Amino acid sequence: MRQSRPSLVSGARYWLLAWTVPMSIGIGWGVGWLLDGHFGTEPWLQVVGFLLGAAAGLRQILQLMGGDDS
């Protein structure tokens, strides 16, 4: 059975939406963890990285849902 092109594109878009927030949070937390190890400020930069990652993920989802490419 052959799938049409629009359904594949739609599926890819939903896959991207599903992974945007977890990846953003993971990257933010990871950078915070590395910086905490370097500066000895554990766990404060991890918390800041987590929050910045969550905000970045939410912003990306809002852009994808709104179709805003800027």
Secondary structure, DSSP 8 states (H G I E B T S, - for coil): ----HHHHHHHHHHHHHHHHHHHHHHHHHHHHHHHHHHHT-TTHHHHHHHHHHHHHHHHHHHHHHHT---
